[in-house]
Amino acid sequence: MKQCIQKWWIWVAFSVLLFTFCDRKPTEPGKSTGKISGTVMSGGPAPSGPVKTAYLFEDDNLLAVSDENGQYAVDDLEEGPHTLICSALNFRDTTVQVQVTRETTTDQPFLLSPDGSVGRAYGEVQDGVLFEAVDPEVLTWTAQEMYEGVTGATLQTKWLQVEVPPIYITLGDSILAVSDPFGMFWFRLQAGTYPVTASCEGYESQTRVIHIPADDRTYVSYILDRIQ
């Protein structure tokens, strides 16, 4: 009898351990992130003052915009090395490498050099619904091919058979261009990297990071989704 009770307790203890182990949820390792902040200053022979509305990018992602005092801050960057680009109108793009440390705020100042070179951007705005319905080959076209070819999905009265409101191309609060009757546009801008937005009444606005080359041209296309 004593032996049976002992076996019963062993079985109970084993069952409890098994239930506890199976009920445990895997713990995801915490993200290792840190912060960076700093001030964007105008360069030249010597720093001459803060630069407001300077843009901070990593690849094609806009991370921050400097305030009136040239200050910026970025939270939740993964620990490790990052290549950042800082740009502003009338200044040359500046690229730096910064090492982000876990749970630490790294000070990363930027010193921008004045620059007066300009470039041009040419583009076309597409209707998202039509664009998805056209020949699949068109989906692989570059922005230049869209601009120079006929997609059959351009955001214009001809294709939609309704009056299309003006399409505005903007940088912040500044209008760079308004598309023509064929949904096309072009503008001149200080050479550099900028978040440029296309917007049209009845459509979701879209922002793209555009690099304007000095004394040259680039192409950009926007595909706007209709507001449901």
N, C-alpha and C positions, 0 to 999 in steps of 0.2 A: 504493500500500500504506500509505504514511504517512497519507494522508487517511482511509483506512478505520479505522485504529487510533484516530485522533483522534475520529472520529464514534462509535466504540465506547465510548471513555472518556466522552464527553459523555452518551451514553445511560445508562451505568452511574451517573454522577453524578446525572443527573436522576431515575433510578429510586430511588436511595437517599434523595434529598430528598423525593420523593413519598411513599415508605413512612414516613419519619420524620414527615412532616406528618400523614398519615392516622392514624398510630398514636397521636398525641398525644390525651390525654383532656382535655376542657374542664375548666378549673379553676373551681370554684365560689368566688365571693367569700366571704371569711370573715365570720361574723356579727359585727356590731358590738354588743358587750354590755358592761355595767358592773354594778356592785353598789351596793346601798344598805344602810346599817345605822344604828342609833341606839338611843335609849332612850325608852321611854314613861313619862311622869311624870304624877302626879296634879296637877291645876291647882287653881284657887280664887284667893284673894288672892295666893298665892305657891305655887310648886312644893312639894309636901309629901312626896314620895317616889315610888319606882318603882311601876309598875302591872304586875303579873304576869298572865299569860294574857290579854293584849290581842291582838286579832286584826287583822291587816293584810290588806286586800283591794285588788284592782284589778278593777273590774267585779264579776263573780260568781266571781272566782278568789281563793282563800285563799292568800296568799303566805307568811305567817309568823305565828308566835305568840310573844309575848315570854316570856322566861324569868323566873326568880325575881327577877332584878335589873332587870326591865323592859327588857332588851336584846333586840334582834332583828337579823336579817340576811337579806338576799335576794340570791341570786346570779343571774347570767345574765338580767338585764333588758335588753331592746333599748335601744340608744342613742336618746335623745330624751325628750320630755316624757311624764310619767305622772301620772294622777290617782289618788291613794291614799286609802283610808278606813281609819281606825283606830278600833276599837270595843272596849269592855270593859263588863262588868256594872257597873251603878251609875254609868256615865259617859255623856256625850253623844258621839255619833259626831263625829269630827274629820276633815275632808277637807283635803288639801294637794296642791299641784302640785309635782312634783320633776323636775328635769332630770337624766337619767342620762347620764353621760359614758363613752365607750369606755375599757375597761381601767382604770377608776377607781372607787374606793369613795366614794360620796357620803354624807356624814353628814346624816341627816334625823331630828331629834328630834320627838316628839309630846307635846303638853301637853293632857291630857284634862280637861274640866270636869265636876264631879260633877252628876248628874241623877237624879231619882227618878221620872220619868214612866214609865208602863208601857203596854203594849198587849197585844193578844191575837192568837193564830194558830189557825186552824181548818184541818183537813186530813183527807185520806183516803189510805189506802195501797192500791195496786193490785197485782195479780199480773201480772207481765210477760207470761207466756204468754197468759193470758186477754185481757189488754188489747190485744195485737196481733191477736187473733182477733175482737174485737167489731166492731160497725158502724163503718166508717171515719169517720163523722161524729164519733164519740166522741173520736177521736184529736185533734181540733181544739178540744176543750172546754178552757176555762180551769180553774184549780184550784177556783174558786168553783162553776163549773157541775158539776164532778165531785162536790164536796161536797154540793151541793143536789140533784143528779139521781141517776139510777141508771145506772151504767156496765155492770153485769153482769160486772165484772172485779175487784171489790173483794176484797182479801185477807181473806177471812173463811170460816168453816165452811160457811155457806149455799151459796156458789158452788162451793167446791172439793170439797164432800162429804167432807171429812176434817177432823179436829180441828186447828185452826190454833193454833200456840203464840202467846204474847203478843207483841205488836208494841210495841217500845220506841222512844220519841222522846227523844233525848238531846242534851245540849250538853256536850261533853267527858265527864267522868265523872258528870255529873248527869242524872238522869231527869226530863224535863219532863212526860212524859205516857205513859200506856199506852193503846193503842187499845181502844175498846169492842167488843162482839160484832159490830158492823157495820163494823169496820175504820176507824172514824172517831176523831178525837182533837181536843183543843183544849188550849191552855195560855196562861197569862199570863207575860209576861217584860218585863224592863227594855227600854224602847224603844231600838232600835239594830239593828245588823247582826251576824248570827251564823251560824256553820256548824252547822246542826242535822242530826242523823243519824237515820234510821229503820232499825231492824234487827229481824229475825225469824229464828228458828231455821229453817234449811233454805233461806235466801235470802241473796243478796249484799246487804250493807248499802249504803245510799245516803245521801250527804251533800248537802244543798242549802244555798245561802246565802240566808238569809231576812232581810228587813228588817221589823222590828216597829215600826209607827207609834205615836206617842204618843197615848194616849187614843182609839185606834181599833183596827180589826181588819184582818188580812190573811189570805189563803188560800194553802195550799201542798199539793201532792200529790206522792206518792212512787210510783214504779213499780219494784218490786223483781224482779230476775231470780232464778230458782231456781238453786240450786247443783247442778251436774251431778254 
